[in-house]
Amino acid sequence: MPWRAQHEEVRGVWKGGAVEIVRSLGSVAHCEFLMDESGQDLIEYALMGGVVAVAAATVIPPMAPSVSAIFSKAISVLEKFS
């Protein structure tokens, strides 16, 4: 598909916006760069991973004493049967 046809097709979808900016630049490379969405998922997953890591670092340390107490009770019960 020629670039002009692709441009018109995208223009119909976007109704201006970035395509009008690209039209003023007059460059195919700029148009492809502005409309390229590859790598977007990777960035979103990295941000979500960061949020999960911060949440885990915030929530887990205060829970450590109660988890330790549970395991201590379990060990003492198991020691009675051995």
N, C-alpha and C positions, 0 to 999 in steps of 0.2 A: 504494500500500500504506500503510495507516495506520501511524503511528509505533509503536503498541503491537505490531503484528504484526512490524514490523522489529526491534523490541527483543527480542521473544521468539525470533525467528530467530537473531539474533546471540548471544543468551544461550545458545542450544543449541550454537552453534559454539564460543564462548569458554569455556563452562562456568564462568561467574563472572568473576573477574578484574576488568578495567576496567569491565565492564558493571555489576557490583555496586556499584562506586564511583559510577558514573553514576546508578544507581538511587537511591542515598542522596542524591545531589545533586538528582535529580528534574528535570533540565533536558535538553531535546532538544538544545540548542546544545552543551552540554558533551559529550553522547554523540557527536554528529557530530564535534566537535573531537578527542576522544580516539581515535576510530576512523578518522579521515581520514589516508590515507597518500599523498596527492598531494604532490609535491615531494620525496619521499624519494629517488627516483632521481637527481634533480639534486644533492642533497647527497652521495650516494655517488659520483657522477662527479666532483664537485669535490674530494672527498677523494682519489680515485684520481689525479686530475691533479696534486694537490699532492705525493703520494708519488712519482709519476714525475718531477716537476720536481726534487725533492730528490735522488732517486737519480741523475738525469742530472747535476746540479750536483756530485755527489760523484765520479762515475765519469769524466766527460769531461776535466776539467783534468789529471789524471795521464797521460792518454793523449795529450795534445797533442804532447809531444816525439817520440814514436814515429811519430805520423801525419805530423808535419812532416818527419821523416827519410825516410819512405817517398816523400812527394811530392818531396823534394829529389833522391832517387835517380832517380825517374821523369823529372824535368826534365833531369838530367844525361844520361840515356840518350837522351832525345829530342833534346837539343842535339847529340849526336854524329851523328845522322842528318840534321840540317838544314843 
